[in-house]
Amino acid sequence: MTNDTIAAAPGRGGAFLSEGASRRAVGATTGATVGLIFGPSTILLFAFGAFVEPLSRTFGWSKPSILFAATIVSLMIMVISPVQGYLIDRFGARPTVLFSSVAFALGLAGMYFLSGNITAFYVMYALLPLLAIGLWPVSYLRVVSTWYDRRLGLAIGIANGGIGLGAALLPPLITFIILNGSVQWAYVSLGVIVALIVLPFNAFLLHEAPKAREAGQATAAASRASGDFKALVMTREFMVLAFAFFLLGFVNTGLVTNQISLLIDGGLTPQHAALVQATFGIAVLLGRFLTGVLLDYVSAKRLMSAVCVGGAAACLIYATGPAGALVFVSAILIGMVYGAEFDVLSYIIKRNFGLAVFGRAYGLIFAVFQLGAALGATLLPLSRANFQSYAPGLMIYAAALVASGLLFLVLKEKAATHA
C-alpha cells in the first residue's frame, strides 16, 4: 500500500497531499497505532483478565474483588474523558500525549510496590487512568483525523487496530513475565515499554496536519453561528449517538473481563478458553481494520447496526451453552463489535460535528460509554451468583446490543467531502 493510497486527503483547492505531507500523515497514523497497542485501553482493560488469576494466587484476593478494579477504571474514564477532550481541543493532542506517556510509565513502574493491601490496589487503578489521561484513543484519533478526509475510515481503522493488536499480544506477554518473574514485574515491564517505545514514537511521529488549527478555528466560528457546544449536546442527533454508546458500554467491559470465566464455567479447559480469547483479540484487530475500510464505502450507521445484531447473536449463543466451533464464531462476532465501535464513533463525530469539537464530543460520549461499562461490568458475575448461570445476564446484553443497533439506524449521516 503506497503513501498516496493511504493519505488520500484533499488539501487546499482539493489537491491530494504532497509527498512530504503524505509521509507525515502515514507517520502520524503509525505513531497512533503503536501508542494504542501499549496504551491504557489495552493495559488497563483488554489485558486486565491476564492479571486476575495471578493476583488471586499471589495475594489471596477473591476474583470478584479483583474485578472491581475494572469498574473503578470505567468510572475514572467516565470522569476524565471530558477533561481529556477539553485539553486536546484547547492545547492540542501532541503535548497532552507526551506528558501522559511519561506519567503513565511512572505509574506502572510504581506498581512494583504492590502488596497484599487491596485498597492500595484500588487506589492505583483509580490513579493510572488519570496519569494516562492523554493516551486514551481520542487523542490519537484527533491527530489522525486532521490528515484525512476521503480515506478517513481506513486511517482510523489502522490506528484503532492498535487496540486489537494489543489485546492479542499483551496477555501472552504478561503471562510470560509473571511466570518468569512476578505480577509486580509485569506492571514494571509494561511501564518500561511505554517509556522506551510509546514515548519515542509519539515524540517523533505524532504531529497534527499544519492546517488543522486554522481549519478548527473556521469550524469553531461556524459552530458558534448556530450555537455553542452545550447546544450541540442537546441536539437529538448527539443524544441518540450518546445513548447508543451507553448501551454498547453496558455490554463492553462485562464481556471482555468475564469471557474466559464463562467459557471455563461452560466446560472449556483453561487452554481452550485462552485460545478463544486470542481469537477474540484477532477479531478485534481485523474488525478495526475492516470497519475502517468499509466506512469509506458504506453507511456508518448501517454497518454499526449490523455489527450490533451480530454481537447480540453471539451473546445468545453463549447463553445456550458455549460448545464446539460456535464459541469461536461468538468470539469473532463479539470482537467485531469491539473492532467497529470507536472507528464508527470517530468517523461520525468528524463528519457530523467537525474537528473543532472533536475532542469534547468524543470525550463526552466516551464518558457516557464508560458509565454504561461501570453499570454493566458486574452483571455477569451477579447473574452467575444469583442464578447459577451466566445466561440471564447474557440475554440482557443481547437486548442492549439490539437496542443500540436500532438507535444507530435513526441517526442522520453526513457524506464525505470530495474534491
N, C-alpha and C positions, 0 to 999 in steps of 0.2 A: 504494500500500500504506500503510495507516494505522499509526500507532504501536501502537495496540491490537492490530492484526493480528500485528505482529512480536513485541511484548513480551507474549505471552500466557502469562506465567509466573504460577502461583498464588502469592499472597502469604500472609499469615497467615490461617489459617482457610479457605484455599482460594480467597480472593478474587483477582481479577486485579490487576495492578499499577495504582497510581494514575496519573493523567495525568502528574504530575511525574516519578514514578519511571519511567514508560514512556519519557519523553523522555530521561532519563539512560541508560536501557538502550539506546535507539537510538543515543545519542551515544557510548556505550562501544563499541558494535559498529562505528560509523563510524570511531572512532579506531583500533580494532584493524585494520580493513580498510586504512586509509591507512598504518599502521605496517608492515603486511605487504607492501604494494606496494613500498615503498622499504626493506625490511628486508634482513638478511644472507642470508636464504633466496634472494631474487631476485638481489641484487647479487653474492654470492659463489658461487652455484651456478647458478641458472637463466640468468643473463646472462653467465656465465663464458665461454661459447662465443664471444661477441661480442668478447672481448679476445684470443683465441688468435692469429688471423691478424695483427692489428695488432702484438701483442707480438713475434711472429716476425719481421715486417718491420722493426720498429724496432730490436730488439736482436740479431737473428740467432739467436735461440734455436730449437731444434727444437720441433715441436709436441708430441711425447711428453713432452719435459722440461717444457713449459709446463703440460700436462695433469696433471703430477704434483702441481701446486699444488691441484687439486681433491681429490686423495687426502689431502693434508695437511689441507684443510678438513674432510673427513669424519672424519679421525682426531681433530681438535681438537673437533669437535662431540660425538664419542663420549665424550671426556674431560669436557667442560664441561656436558653435558646433565644429568647427575645433580646437579651443583653448582647449576645454574640451578633445577632442581626444588626443591632444598632451600631456596634463597634466597627463592623466591616463596612457598613454604609457611611459611617462618619469618618473613619480613619483609614479604610482600605483593608483588604483581606491579607495582603502580604505581611505588614507589621504585626497584625494580630496572630497570624500563623507562626511567625518566627519566635515571638515572645512565648507563645504557648508550647512550642516544641521544647524549649529549654525547661519550662516549668513542669511539663508533664513528665519529661525524662527524670527530673529530680524527684518528683512524686513517686514514680515507680521504683526508683532506687531506694526511697525511704521505706518501702515495703520489706526491706532486708530486716528491719527491726520488728516485724510482725511476730507476735507471741500468742499465747493462749487466751488473751483478753479479746473476746468477740466484739466488745464495744469499740475498742480501738480499730478493729477491722471495719466496722460500720463507718467510723469517722473517716477512715482513709477512703472508703468507697463513696463517701459524700464529697471529699476533698478532691479526688482525682478528676472527676468530670469538670470541676471548676478550674483546676490547673490546666486542663486541656481545652479551655473554652474556645480557642481559635481553631482547633483541629477537628471539630465536628464537620460533617460534609459540606455545609452551606458555604464555608469559606472557600474551599477548593472549587465548588461548582460555580460560585460567583466569578472566580478568576477565569475558569474555562469558558463561561458564558460570554465574557467580554470579547472573545476572539472569534466566535462562530455565530452564524445565522442559519445558512442553508444546510450545514452539516451539524447543527446544534445537537440533535438527538444522538448521533454517532459519538460526538465528543463527550457528551455527558455519560453515555453508556460505557465508554472506555475508562473514564475517570472513576465512575462509580463501581466499575468492575474490580477496582482495588479492594473493596469491602468483601466481595465474593471470594477473591483470591486469598485474602487474609483469613476468611472463615474456613477455607480449605487447608491452608498452610500452618496457621498458628497452633491449633490444637495438637497436632502431632509434635510440633517443635516444643511446645510447653510440656507435653507428656515426657518427651525425651529428656529435657532438662531436669524435670522433677525426679525421674527415675535415676538419673546420674548425679543429682545434687540435692535440691530441696525446693519446697514451694517458694521460699523466700528468694532463692537464687533465680527462679523462673521469672519472678517480677523484676529483679535487678537486671537480668539479661534483656528483658523487653525494654527497660529504660535505656540500656546501652545501645540497643538497636535504634531507638528514637533519636538518641543523641548523635550517633555516628552515621546513620543512613538518612533518616527523615529530615533532620535539620539541614544537612548539606544540600540535599535535593531541593528542599524548599528555598534555600538561600540562593542557589544558582539558577533554578528553572522557573520558579513560581512568580511570574510577572503578569500584571493585567495589560490588556491592549492599551497603547498610548492614548487612544481617543476615548477610552471608556469613561473617564471622569467628565469629559465635555459632553459626551452623549448622555451620561447620567444626569447632568445638570439640565440639559434640554428636556429630558423626560420628566425631571422633577418639576420644571416650570409648567409643563403641560398638565402634570398631575395636580398642581396647585390650582390650575384654572378650573378643574372640575371637582375639587375637594381634596382634603389632605388625607394622610394615611389612615387616620381614625375613620374618616368617611368610607374609605376603601374597605376597611374591616367590617363595616356594617352592611356592605352590599350582599345581595343574595348569592352572587357568584362565589364570593370569598367564603361565606358561611357554609355553603354546600360543600365546597372543597375541604374546608376545615373539618366538618363532621364526617366526611368520607374517610379522612385520615385519622380521626379519632377512633373510628371502628377498626381500621387497619392496625392501629397501635394496640387496641384492646386484644387483638389476636397475636400480634408480633412477638413480644417478649415471652409470653406464656408458651408458645410453641417451640421457640428456639432453645429455651432453657430446660424444657421438660421432654423434648423429643426422645432423647436416649432413655430416660426413665420409663416413659410409656411403652417404648419398644421392648425393653427388658421385662417390664411387667406383663407384656403380652406374650412372652415366651421366647423372645430372641436372646441369644447369647450376647454378652458384652461386646465381643468381637464383631458379631453380625450387626449389632446396633451402631457400633462405631463406623462400620462400612456404610451403613445407611446415612449416618450423619455426614460422612465425607461426600457421599453422593449429593446430599442437600447443599453442601458448600459449593460443589462444582456447578450445581444447577443455579445457585445464586449468581455465580460468576458469569455463566452463559446467559442467564436471564438479563443481567445488566447490559451485556454487550448486544444481545439480540433486540432487547427493548429499544436501546439507543438507535440501532439501525432502522427498526420498524417505525420509530417515531417520525423519521423524515419522510415517510411514505403513507402512513395510515393514521387515522384519528387516535389521538392520545386517550381520549375518554373511552372509546370503544375497546381499545387494546387493554386498558386497565380493568374495565368491566369484565372482559373475558378471562383475564388472569384471576380476578377475584372469584369467579364462578369455579375455576379450576381448583383454587385453594379450598373452597367450600367442599368440593367433591373429595379432596384429599382428607379433610377432617372427618368426613363421614366414613371413608374407608378405614381410617384409624379407629373410629368409634366402633366399627363392627368387628374389630379384632385384627391387628396387623399380622399378616402372614404371607409367605411366598414372595413372588415378584411384585405384588401390589404395594409392598412397603416402599420399594424403590420408586414406583410410579408416584406414590403420595409424596415422597421426599422431593421429587423433581417438581411436582405441581406447587408445593409449598415454597420451594426455592425460587420458582418463577415469580411468585408474589413478592418475595423479598427482593428479587432482582429488578422488578419493574417499578416498585412504588416510588422511590425517590428519583429515578430517572424521569418518571412522569411528572412528579411534583416540580422539579427544576424546570422542565420543559414548559409546563403550563404557566408557571409564575413568570418566566421571562416573556412568553408570548402574550399573556393576558394582562400582566401588571407592569412589566418593564423592569429595566436594570436599576433604576433609581430607588425602588423599594424592594429589590430582590432580597437583600439580607433580612429586612424586617418582616416581610411577608413569609419567607421561608422559615425564619426563626420562630414566628408566632405559630405557624401551622405545625412545625416540628414540636413545639411545646405542647400543643393540643394532642399530637400523636403520642407523646410521652405520657401525658395524663391518662390516655387510654391504656397505654402499656402498664402503668402503675396499677390501674384498676383491674386489668385482666391478667397480670402476671401470676397471681396466686389462685386463679380459677381452677386450673387443672389439679394442683395439689389438694385444694379443698374438695373438688369432685371426687378424687381418689379416697380422701379421708372420710367423707360423709356417705358416699355411695359404693365404696369399694370398687370403683371403676372410673376411668377417665372419660367414658362415653358421654355422660351428661354435659360435661364441660366442653368436649369437642363438638357436640351438637350446637351449643351456644356460639362457639367460634364460627361454625359453618353458617349460622344465621347472620352473624355480624358481617361476614365476608359477602354474602349475597346482598345484604342491605347496602354495603359500601359500593358494590358493583352497580346497583341501581342508581345511587347518588351520582356516580360518575357519568351515567348516561344523560342526566338532566343538565350537565354543565354546558355552558357555551364555550366555544373554542375559536380562537383567532388563528388565522393562517400565517404561515411564514412570510417574511418579506423577501421578495425576489427582485433581482436586478431587471 
